[in-house]
Amino acid sequence: MAPGGTNLLKPDMTVNTMIYLSKRDNVLAVPNKAIKREGGRKVVTVLDKSKPQERSVKTGWKDSAYTEIIEGLREGELIITGGGAAPPEKE
């Protein structure tokens, strides 16, 4: 029952909810699809001087869309999240 006594949900109706168990502020996070597993390590591809470079990362909390990065990346670095064309070569 909703506040005020109105029944907004009726029998056989459904609802989708999201329950947050904890909130983390000021963390560095990347899309889940940016993280690959190679052997026993987690790797992110960083665009470094116009060339892709794989870098091992240590991860923390994860939700359905993002993963916290504890070590291995710095704020502002460009990451490659998958597919697409290679960056143009510099002359």
Secondary structure, DSSP 8 states (H G I E B T S, - for coil): --TTS-----TT--------S----S--EEEGGGEEEETTEEEEEEEETTEEEEEEEEEEEE-SSEEEEEES--TT--EE-S-S-------
